[in-house]
Amino acid sequence: MGWELALAGLLVGALVGLTGMGGGSLMTPLLVIVFGFDPTVAIGTDIAHGAIFKTVGGIRHRRLGTVHARLSAWMFMTSAPMSLVGVWLATWLERKYGAGAQSTMGKVLAVGLLLGAVGLIAKSFVHYEERSDAPFLLTRRDRIAALAIGFFGGFIVGLTSVGTGVFFGLTMLIVFPLRAAKIVGTDIVHAAALLWVAGMGHFVAGNVDMRTVGWLALGSVPGVLLASQFTLRVPERVLRLVLASVLLLSGIKLLDFSGANWAIAAGAVLAVLCFGAWALIGRLRAARPETAS
């Protein structure tokens, strides 16, 4: 079991590089369901691996100019300590109640992911004022909101490994007047710092398989570097729909009901067809002026 882990890392890394979401939402269930890892070890291993490849992705997004560094720093002030609280609680629950506690938390989070997907899809089709690329200066209200987001999000990440892109990305998209591409970059930079803290907590607790971390990073690092180049080229509405698709498929995977794999496959095929149709329509519209002349 080596190249399979590297391939999983490549796919998840590409997804995170493009959308900022889906790392923990997909990788942890993959490690548990496909590769047979213990839930607590899967969480710790995924967080440690995420710290490595999101650091690479964060550097890339910083060079692209898609990072709001001060917003990331304000969230980190509360997310870092709360992630350690989450690590402690996850380890305690596993030792006391076994895998049953992790399964229950996964289902609760799955419902949140599905609701977030529905909200993003609805927002994508509602007319809204286009956000500008003008500098966004944090007000007192923005700093308080960032601290609150970090407080709750950090705890969720430490507890489940899900949330660096799902919780932070979605919340920032709603709360702050930033373009989707900058939300992605800011989220990845913040997630990189947060996951190093949470990853060290899991490492100390003995919840990290370093061999698996190495194989996953072998695929995810080139994946996040290649995919991050396309964030700026995707229209904002399309990027929102991509984020919603990731949330929807992640929620279905975490629910793990009978036929979940078929539902995910059907959803993935539908998403590919929709984006293919959108690309084809765009090319046809672009070709019309040339044909008319």
Buried (B, 14 or more C-beta within 10 A) or exposed (E): EEEEBBBBBBBBBBBBBBBBBBBBBBBBBBBBBEBEBBBBBBBBBBBBBBBBBBBBBBBBBBEBEBBBEBBBBBBBBBBBBBBBBBBBBBBEBBEEEEEEBBEEBBEEBBEBBBEBBBBBBEBBEEEEEEBEEEEBEBEEEBBEBBBBBBBBBBBBBBBBBBBBBBBBBBBBBEBBEBBBBBBBBBBBBBBBBBBBBBBBBBBEBEBBBEEBBBBBBBBBBBBBBBBBEEBBEBEBBBBBBBBBBBBBBBBBBBBBEEEBEEBBEEBEEEBEEEBEEBEEEEEEEEEEEEEEE
